[in-house]
Amino acid sequence: MKTPSFLSGNKYLLSLSRTMIAAFVLFAALGTTAVTAFEKLAPDPTNLTFTIGYGGTNTIVCTRNFVLTVPADVSATAYLLGTNRSWLSVADSEGEVSGTIAAGTNKTIIVTLLPEGLAIGSYSGIVTSGVAWLDVTVSLDITVGELGLDGLVVKNKIYDGNVAATVSSFGTLRGVVGTEDVTLVTSNASAEFRHGAGASSEPKLVYVSGLALAGAQAGNYSINNIRTMAYIVLPSVTADFDNDGKADMAIILTNGYWKIWWSTADYTPYISAAPLYVAGGVPVAADFDNDHKADMAMVAPDGYWTIWWSTADYTPCRSAVPLYVAGGTPVAADFDKDGRADPCMVGPDGTWTIWWSTDNYAPHSSALPLYVAGGVPVAADFDKDGKADMAMVGLDGYWKIWWSTADYAPFSSMAPLYVEGGMPVAADFDKDGKADPTVVGPDGVWKILWSSADYTPVQTIPLIP
């Protein structure tokens, strides 16, 4: 049996210090005569050594689960009692007795040894079977069990210069003993990337802190050092910047410059003459001024939209008021079929709020949430009717699209379009009037499902800074 240590390492033998009390009372029913005898069980109890482990494992994940092994040279049946002398379990000689004791210091475990084959009828300080017995009382500390989380998910994030991370699912507690009453409290939880805010093609370590436990047995456990992995990637956008009917690929560099691979130049990269940047902003690209060229935009944390219009030689224009939903994700597309992109914010609850250009940018909210848990919103014209459709891309890579031609009934993709750490975008890359679902991987490779080829996937070489 593997035996982890209370003190250090993963395996050890614990020689239990103990106070041993041996008292032996012999009852014999010989007519009306009662005989009392005092005996000792061999071997001498001062030389008894027990090994201790945790649920049969060699880790210290939950020290409240323990196993005591009866030494081979003790010809006895072992009974394990809790601090209130209630029966926990029974084992034959050379067997194991196990149980669960609440965390704390100076806990008492009592092991009662009887000659093999005999049993205790009841325990009140006297063995009713009329034979000698031996109590070995062990005093030790039972440490709290360290819990983990199964199903913890932290969102991949677009580079924004800070280390804050967002937990999309805390999952469930791992390591609770049996059906004990322990629940996870996340009201003060936060997460952060531990090794800087820079974008990377590799996943980065994320620490989650501020978690707490509640419930009747919460004091038997702790939850610390919770971590997982997630990506920080450079923001990627796609739109037709060069007015040829084909979408171009673009990334926004950490210095605010836009790097665009133009389809009219055989996808030769072009870098903006100056930074098009707002501190902490989210980049968006769409045709806001109806000249068939996409304009660059940045949506600031306070909800103001700054747009560099192509018809004004990319002079910046700032919205007169914030176009904002708390916790929302900005997207832009032509929802009202007037040739101009409409600003949009998708709230955490899945409600899409669109400021229609045909209504003097008055806000309109979707009648129902268009939502996938943990999903990323995308807006583009997937059904070639001139109106943008709403889409959500789930964590599993499936695309759910609400088509305007079907009265916004939802349609789900037949298969996932997934790249680990990838960011979903959509635009018309093959010039058939239908947007093509796309995922940009953290390595800079764009994976595109061409609608003109029955959504056959094609992928680019890495388009990197």
C-alpha positions in Angstrom: 0.0 0.0 0.0 1.3 3.4 -0.9 1.6 5.7 2.1 2.0 9.5 1.7 3.4 11.6 4.5 1.9 14.3 6.7 5.2 16.0 6.8 6.8 15.9 3.3 7.0 14.0 0.1 4.5 11.6 -1.5 5.3 8.4 0.4 6.1 7.7 4.0 5.6 5.5 6.9 4.1 7.2 9.9 5.2 5.6 13.2 2.2 6.8 15.2 3.1 8.2 18.6 0.3 7.1 20.9 -0.9 6.7 24.4 -1.9 3.1 24.8 -4.3 2.0 27.4 -4.6 -1.7 28.0 -7.3 -3.0 30.3 -8.5 -6.5 30.2 -11.6 -7.9 31.8 -12.6 -11.5 31.6 -16.1 -12.6 32.2 -16.9 -16.3 32.5 -20.4 -17.6 33.2 -19.6 -20.6 35.4 -22.8 -21.0 37.2 -23.1 -18.0 39.4 -19.3 -17.5 39.6 -17.7 -14.5 37.9 -14.0 -14.5 37.1 -11.9 -11.4 36.3 -8.5 -11.6 34.6 -5.9 -9.1 33.4 -3.9 -10.1 30.4 -1.9 -8.6 27.6 -2.1 -9.3 23.9 1.2 -10.1 22.2 3.2 -8.4 20.9 3.9 -5.7 23.5 1.7 -2.7 22.4 4.5 -0.3 23.0 6.1 -1.8 19.9 3.1 -1.5 17.6 3.6 0.4 14.4 0.8 1.4 12.0 1.1 2.7 8.4 -1.2 5.5 7.4 -2.3 6.5 3.9 -5.1 8.5 2.2 -7.8 6.6 0.5 -5.3 4.2 -0.9 -3.5 6.9 -2.9 0.0 8.2 -2.6 -0.9 11.9 -2.6 -1.8 14.3 0.1 -4.8 15.7 -1.8 -7.2 15.0 1.1 -5.6 14.1 4.3 -9.0 13.5 5.9 -9.2 10.1 4.2 -6.9 7.7 6.0 -6.1 4.0 6.1 -4.5 2.2 9.1 -2.9 -1.2 8.4 -2.8 -3.7 11.1 0.7 -5.2 11.5 1.2 -8.7 10.3 2.4 -10.0 13.6 -0.8 -9.0 15.4 -3.2 -12.0 15.4 -6.3 -9.9 16.0 -9.3 -8.3 14.6 -9.1 -4.5 14.4 -12.0 -2.1 15.1 -11.6 1.6 14.3 -13.5 4.1 16.4 -14.0 7.8 16.0 -13.5 10.4 18.8 -17.1 9.6 20.0 -16.3 5.9 20.1 -18.7 5.2 17.3 -17.8 2.3 14.9 -16.2 3.4 11.7 -15.0 0.2 10.2 -13.7 -3.3 10.8 -10.8 -5.3 9.3 -9.2 -8.7 9.7 -5.6 -9.1 10.8 -3.1 -7.7 8.3 -6.1 -5.8 6.8 -6.9 -2.1 6.6 -9.3 0.0 8.6 -10.3 3.3 7.1 -12.5 6.3 7.9 -13.0 10.0 7.6 -12.4 12.5 10.4 -13.0 16.2 10.3 -10.0 18.4 10.0 -8.3 19.7 13.1 -5.4 19.3 15.5 -4.9 16.6 18.1 -7.5 14.3 16.8 -7.9 10.9 18.5 -8.2 7.6 16.6 -8.9 4.5 18.7 -8.0 1.0 17.3 -9.4 -1.9 19.3 -7.6 -5.2 18.8 -9.2 -8.5 19.7 -8.0 -12.1 19.2 -8.8 -13.1 15.7 -12.2 -14.4 15.0 -13.9 -12.7 18.0 -16.2 -9.8 17.9 -17.3 -6.9 20.1 -21.0 -7.0 20.8 -21.0 -3.5 22.2 -18.5 -1.0 23.5 -18.9 0.6 26.9 -15.5 0.0 28.3 -16.1 -3.8 28.7 -15.8 -6.4 26.0 -18.9 -8.5 26.3 -17.4 -11.5 24.5 -15.5 -12.2 27.7 -12.0 -12.0 26.3 -9.0 -9.7 26.6 -8.8 -6.6 24.4 -6.4 -3.9 23.7 -7.1 -0.2 22.9 -4.4 1.7 21.0 -5.2 5.5 21.2 -3.4 7.6 18.5 -3.3 11.4 18.6 -2.5 13.2 15.4 -3.3 16.2 13.3 -5.8 15.9 10.4 -5.1 18.7 7.9 -7.7 20.2 5.7 -8.3 18.7 2.2 -7.1 20.8 -0.7 -9.8 21.0 -3.4 -9.4 21.6 -7.1 -11.8 22.5 -9.9 -12.9 20.3 -12.8 -14.2 22.2 -15.9 -12.5 25.5 -15.1 -12.5 27.6 -18.3 -10.7 31.0 -18.8 -11.5 32.9 -22.0 -8.7 33.5 -24.5 -8.3 37.2 -24.8 -7.4 39.8 -27.4 -4.3 41.7 -26.4 -5.1 44.8 -24.5 -1.9 45.5 -22.5 -3.1 44.1 -19.2 -3.0 40.8 -17.4 -6.7 40.6 -16.4 -8.4 37.3 -17.4 -12.0 36.4 -17.6 -13.4 33.1 -16.2 -16.3 31.8 -18.4 -16.9 28.7 -16.2 -15.7 27.8 -12.7 -16.7 24.1 -13.2 -17.2 21.9 -10.2 -15.3 21.1 -7.0 -12.9 18.2 -7.1 -11.9 16.3 -3.9 -15.0 16.6 -1.7 -15.4 13.5 0.4 -18.6 11.6 -0.2 -21.7 13.8 0.0 -20.3 16.4 2.4 -21.9 19.8 2.2 -19.3 22.0 0.5 -20.1 24.6 -2.2 -17.9 27.0 -4.2 -18.2 30.8 -3.7 -17.0 32.9 -6.6 -18.3 36.4 -5.7 -14.8 37.7 -5.0 -12.9 35.7 -7.6 -10.5 37.2 -10.1 -8.1 35.8 -12.7 -4.9 37.0 -14.2 -2.2 35.9 -16.6 0.9 35.3 -14.6 3.7 35.9 -17.1 2.9 39.2 -18.6 0.3 40.7 -20.9 2.0 40.0 -24.2 0.4 38.1 -27.0 1.9 34.6 -27.7 1.4 31.7 -30.0 1.6 29.5 -26.9 -1.0 29.3 -24.0 -0.1 31.2 -20.9 -0.5 30.4 -17.2 -3.6 31.9 -15.5 -4.1 32.0 -11.7 -7.5 32.3 -10.2 -7.7 33.8 -6.8 -10.4 35.0 -4.3 -12.3 31.7 -4.3 -14.0 30.6 -1.0 -16.0 27.7 0.3 -19.4 27.5 2.1 -21.4 24.7 3.6 -21.6 22.7 6.8 -18.3 20.9 6.1 -16.5 23.8 4.4 -14.0 24.0 7.3 -12.6 20.6 6.4 -11.3 22.0 3.1 -9.4 24.8 1.5 -9.1 25.9 -2.1 -5.9 27.7 -3.3 -3.4 27.7 -6.1 -6.1 27.2 -8.8 -4.6 27.7 -12.3 -5.2 26.9 -15.9 -4.0 27.9 -19.3 -5.3 30.4 -21.9 -4.1 32.5 -24.8 -3.5 36.2 -25.4 -3.6 36.9 -29.1 -3.2 40.0 -31.3 -6.6 41.2 -32.4 -7.6 40.0 -35.9 -10.2 41.7 -38.1 -11.4 41.1 -41.6 -13.2 43.3 -44.1 -12.8 44.5 -47.7 -10.3 47.4 -47.3 -9.5 47.7 -51.1 -12.9 47.6 -52.7 -12.5 44.4 -54.8 -15.3 42.4 -53.3 -12.9 40.2 -51.4 -12.2 40.3 -47.7 -8.7 41.2 -46.6 -6.9 40.0 -43.4 -5.7 42.4 -40.8 -4.1 42.3 -37.4 -3.5 45.2 -35.0 0.0 45.4 -33.6 0.7 46.3 -30.0 1.9 49.8 -31.0 -1.5 50.5 -32.6 -0.5 50.1 -36.2 -2.8 48.1 -38.5 -1.1 45.4 -40.7 -3.4 44.5 -43.6 -2.9 41.8 -46.3 -4.6 43.2 -49.4 -6.2 40.8 -51.8 -5.6 43.3 -54.7 -1.9 43.1 -54.0 -1.7 39.3 -53.9 -2.0 39.6 -50.1 1.2 41.6 -49.7 1.1 43.2 -46.3 0.5 46.9 -45.8 1.0 48.8 -42.6 -1.0 51.9 -41.7 1.0 55.2 -41.9 0.2 56.0 -38.3 -1.3 54.2 -35.2 -5.0 53.9 -35.3 -5.5 53.3 -31.7 -7.5 54.1 -28.5 -6.1 53.0 -25.2 -7.8 49.8 -24.1 -10.0 49.8 -27.2 -11.3 46.9 -29.2 -10.7 47.0 -33.0 -13.6 46.8 -35.5 -13.5 47.0 -39.3 -16.6 47.7 -41.5 -17.8 50.1 -44.2 -19.3 52.9 -42.2 -19.4 55.5 -45.0 -20.8 53.5 -47.9 -17.8 53.8 -50.2 -17.3 50.0 -50.4 -14.1 50.3 -48.5 -13.8 49.1 -44.9 -13.0 51.7 -42.3 -10.9 51.1 -39.2 -12.5 51.7 -35.8 -11.6 51.4 -32.1 -14.2 51.0 -29.4 -13.0 52.5 -26.1 -13.7 51.1 -22.7 -16.1 54.0 -22.1 -18.2 53.1 -25.2 -17.1 55.8 -27.5 -16.4 54.7 -31.1 -13.5 56.3 -33.0 -13.7 55.6 -36.8 -11.1 56.4 -39.4 -13.2 57.1 -42.5 -11.8 56.1 -45.8 -13.9 58.9 -47.5 -12.1 61.5 -45.3 -8.6 60.2 -45.9 -8.8 58.2 -42.7 -9.4 61.3 -40.5 -10.7 60.0 -37.2 -14.3 60.7 -36.2 -15.6 60.1 -32.7 -19.2 59.2 -31.8 -21.1 62.0 -30.2 -22.2 59.7 -27.4 -21.2 56.3 -26.0 -22.6 53.4 -27.9 -22.2 51.0 -25.0 -23.6 48.0 -23.1 -21.9 47.1 -19.8 -19.7 44.1 -20.3 -20.6 44.0 -24.0 -18.5 43.0 -27.1 -18.5 45.4 -30.0 -19.2 44.2 -33.6 -20.2 46.1 -36.7 -22.0 45.2 -39.9 -24.8 46.4 -42.2 -27.9 45.1 -40.4 -30.4 47.5 -42.1 -29.2 47.1 -45.8 -28.4 50.7 -46.5 -24.7 50.1 -47.4 -23.5 51.5 -44.1 -22.2 49.5 -41.1 -24.2 49.8 -37.9 -22.4 49.9 -34.5 -23.5 47.0 -32.3 -22.8 45.8 -28.8 -23.6 42.2 -27.7 -24.3 42.1 -24.0 -23.2 39.3 -21.6 -26.8 38.0 -21.6 -26.8 37.6 -25.4 -28.9 40.7 -26.2 -27.7 42.4 -29.4 -28.1 46.2 -29.3 -27.7 47.8 -32.7 -27.6 51.5 -33.5 -29.2 51.6 -36.9 -27.8 54.1 -39.4 -31.3 54.2 -41.1 -32.8 55.4 -37.8 -30.3 58.2 -37.1 -28.4 55.7 -35.0 -31.2 55.1 -32.5 -30.6 51.8 -30.5 -32.6 48.7 -31.3 -32.3 45.6 -29.2 -33.0 42.0 -30.2 -36.3 40.7 -29.0 -34.6 37.6 -27.5 -31.1 36.8 -26.4 -29.1 35.3 -29.3 -26.6 33.5 -27.1 -24.3 30.6 -26.7 -22.6 30.1 -23.3 -19.1 31.3 -23.5 -19.5 32.2 -27.1 -17.9 34.9 -29.3 -20.2 37.1 -31.3 -19.7 37.5 -35.1 -21.7 39.6 -37.5 -21.7 39.2 -41.3 -24.0 38.5 -44.3 -24.1 34.7 -44.4 -27.2 34.3 -46.6 -26.5 36.9 -49.3 -29.5 39.2 -48.8 -27.6 42.3 -48.1 -28.4 42.2 -44.3 -25.9 41.1 -41.7 -26.8 38.0 -39.7 -26.0 37.4 -36.0 -23.7 34.5 -35.1 -22.2 33.1 -31.9 -19.3 30.7 -32.0 -19.2 28.3 -29.0 -16.2 27.1 -27.1 -16.6 23.8 -28.9 -16.2 25.5 -32.3 -19.8 25.2 -33.5 -21.3 28.2 -35.2 -24.9 29.2 -34.5 -26.2 31.7 -37.0 -29.5 33.6 -36.9 -30.3 34.1 -40.6 -32.2 37.2 -41.6 -33.7 35.4 -44.6 -35.3 32.9 -42.2 -36.8 35.5 -39.8 -33.7 35.0 -37.7 -34.3 31.4 -37.0 -31.1 29.8 -35.6 -29.0 27.5 -37.7 -26.1 25.5 -36.3 -23.1 24.4 -38.3 -22.8 20.7 -39.1 -19.3 20.4 -37.7 -17.1 22.6 -35.5 -14.6 25.0 -37.0 -12.1 25.0 -34.2 -8.5 26.0 -33.6 -7.1 25.9 -30.0 -6.7 29.5 -28.9 -8.3 30.7 -32.1 -10.5 33.8 -32.6 -13.5 33.6 -34.9 -14.2 36.2 -37.7 -16.2 36.2 -40.9 -16.3 38.0 -44.2 -16.6 37.2 -47.9 -13.2 35.9 -49.0 -14.3 34.2 -52.2 -16.5 37.0 -53.6 -19.7 35.1 -53.9 -21.7 37.4 -51.7 -21.8 35.1 -48.7 -19.6 35.5 -45.6 -17.2 32.6 -44.9 -16.7 31.4 -41.4 -13.0 31.8 -40.3 -10.9 31.1 -37.3 -7.5 32.9 -36.8 -5.1 30.7 -34.8 -2.6 32.1 -32.3 0.1 31.1 -34.8 -1.3 33.5 -37.3 -2.8 30.9 -39.6 -6.2 31.8 -40.9 -8.5 28.8 -41.5 -11.4 29.7 -43.8 -14.5 27.7 -44.9 -15.3 28.9 -48.4 -19.0 29.1 -49.1 -18.3 28.8 -52.8 -16.6 25.4 -52.3 -19.3 23.9 -50.0 -17.4 25.3 -47.0 -14.3 23.3 -47.8 -11.5 24.6 -45.4 -8.5 26.4 -46.8 -5.8 28.0 -44.7 -3.2 30.6 -45.1 0.5 30.7 -44.2 1.1 32.4 -40.9 0.2 36.1 -41.1 2.3 37.4 -38.2 3.8 40.7 -37.2 
